[in-house]
């Protein structure tokens, strides 16, 4: 709660600085408030023995900052911190837009800690609305406008469906509270009493959330929006929005509808997951724009994350999803930072821009290779640890889904090798010169690479954390 | 454990030392690893159990970082570490672009290979299996002779798909096994009982991974072009050691994992192997590119080894192990000789060569020893292994044995043809100024030739080293089969 307030105040300050035309202070202010919020969260996490956490952090009965929500919001805050660090100098980013990013993050934190469907809805809206503005931030660029309109229409549409689902659920169970939903779904799940109202409510909510996380068949907005939006908005969508949506998603479906898994939603999730993995990777391998490629590969990664929903033990599922998201976010941040470095004029980010990167930029190339290996899921990267955790958990339930995931991975190699093709293998006559990077960009890339390799090589570090919290 | 550490540290150090120093540091690292390996061999007792065990939880309780060395592992480690010294000696003769990266990748590869041969845990085996692929991919692609990375990428995709299938199988086995504790331990995976259908599917997954790596016949499309395009050290690594990963996997992991359906798999592998023997040899006879010729020759030899393993007899396993060691030495030596020829004449096309023996008698003599070793002439290292392998296949089925026996003749045809066209006859313009061996070529070739002869005269040590472990593996298979029926 304190973290949420800190970030909110930071966002307000940023807006105020924007009015006062003091924009050069806005990024430090944002960074400081994020750092403060992270510190508070870490302290709260570590002091879990001192106070019973439920009493301390229940806010009006609509929020519950338990361990999973704290960990998710920590991940979100850390990602935004790294994104802001890697931004180019202030000129590219007005203080008002920065404030919007922070507001959006507040929505993400609400989404990771809600216990009431109204709060979930608020979280999703607070997360999304600033993004509609951010997607259109390049006012004079027609593709940015296109992205904003598409994202807005699609987002509004999916939110409407989600609301409809909530209404049905209320009609079917008489409750909007997670605990109430849990009890109701326990009764229905065990006595096979799920009414059509509940059935369709759960599925409508599922559709709305699949929109948000961009899973096939509700993915059509993602490539266009990713491509058209300015880089800073795209990286925000690809990392924080996806992570926040998943945090809310798994909270609702693990706690609220956990007992309805077998009769109602599991098969739908499995189908969406399998199609996302295979088609997402297949489509990604045909792209030659780096941002579109990442959009499709993000769809495929979404598919993997959906597999985390079907394991038997829900607290383990949350943990697996968290690891996978950490890996996905680290790798995505590395790639987007490199795209941003290359993309000096804000022009289209063709894969050809990577040509000859490896000759004069050893550090960046190494980071790129590591990030790609992590996305493929090659051992000794966090990507493998995450995939391993998710797939072993799913194997007890649906072995054939794991086979689909492995086939998808095999297709996925081709996707990420596109980067190698240009960055490492090409023997061009005019390799890229040594690129200028700011200290912040270096820190972001180095930190993410370190996370990927360290957790990849020694997963026991985080496995010990798990025992601490769950 | 320490072996992996030594080579990883050496690899990292190599990357950071200044240019020019890298090769010496790399060589020192490889020699250090070999020395430590010999030190381990001193205190090694080949009684079939795992020695030098190191075990700690890794991913979770289910996956441990667990290593141990038994006789078979020890043999493979010796092969890896000896060949690594030779490969580095051979590579040192040339100035490579981005030298430190090049040597660092080779040493990293060594670490991964050691990991494969000592790992005692299914997931850890997979991890190192994949790790071995990464350096070889970059070695082949960045230093490829034609500048074309497509071949290498095809190779990567082939093998990666195979490995994924293996991962799927291991996870399936794990999900059938212990729920708590060290699920993926070798002993626990082996102990899992499967139904026939399950065993077929699990077997298929593991089989694909190993068959691509070995390569067995329908999976060999990546092999010739990758060998031909890669820089020589990479070809040597691929053919000398990486192929042995697949064969080692067959012995250690494949058959003990699926004893329920082992009859089906051994029939399949023997037939594929014998076809590969003939197919590879016949194509090799028609080749003019020396590297391609060696690639197909290798296909033929490895087919025979795989068939020998698949007979699931002690004779077959021992023949396979002896021959694996011998084949590693011979093929690395022959690639080295090809590289020497190519470096001096700028060609490896047999039609343009000839008469080298007159100009460079020492080189010719050492090359001849390696050729004879490959042909399995008595008192060279190829002989004992091949005899044991053929004996085991005869015991399995007489006609298959006869067909496989043709390999002796066919091998003599293509190897002697290569030697004759390349080394004998009159020197032409290309080969007129052919200097004899220089500097680091001497120790490399002498070492290899000495081993060819030495092993031919006294192969018994390999048999003694691996006997207990091989019998253990046979026991595992037999016990499960009897338990099922």
Interface residues (C-beta under 8 A of the other chain):
Chain A: X373 X378 X379 X380 X384 X385 X388 X389 X391 X392 X395 X396 X399 X402 X403 X406 X409 X410 X413 X414 X417 X421 X424 X425 X427 X458 X459 X460 X463
Chain B: X57 X58 X59 X60 X62 X63 X123 X126 X127 X128 X130 X131 X134 X138 X141 X142 X147 X149 X153 X156 X157 X160 X161 X164 X165 X167 X168 X171 X172 X174 X175
